Amino acid sequence: MKLYTLKKQFNGYKKGTQFYLIAESEFIGVKEFVLRTKDLKKSISVNESELLKYFYE
């Protein structure tokens, strides 16, 4: 699984929070990603532009 880290604060999560990429889907050209915190307690769904803007590998 890929590990992503927050570049800056996003949806109540602090900068530096680590997430695993759990699922990736594409429907009519719109990509959605499901990320889960490293402790596997919470998950969020983001689109491609949010992933590129707020996260890095």
C-alpha positions, 0 to 999 in steps of 0.5 A, a space after each residue: 500500500 502507498 503511504 501519503 503524508 499531509 502537506 498542510 492541514 486538511 479536514 481537521 487533520 494536522 500537517 504530517 498525518 500519514 495515510 494509507 491509500 486503500 482504494 482508487 476508482 474512476 468514473 467518467 473521468 473523475 478519480 476518487 481515492 479512499 485514504 485511511 490513517 496510519 493507525 487505521 481508525 479513520 478514513 477519508 475520500 478525496 478527489 484527484 485535485 485534493 490528493 495532489 494539493 494536500 498530500 505527497 508520497 
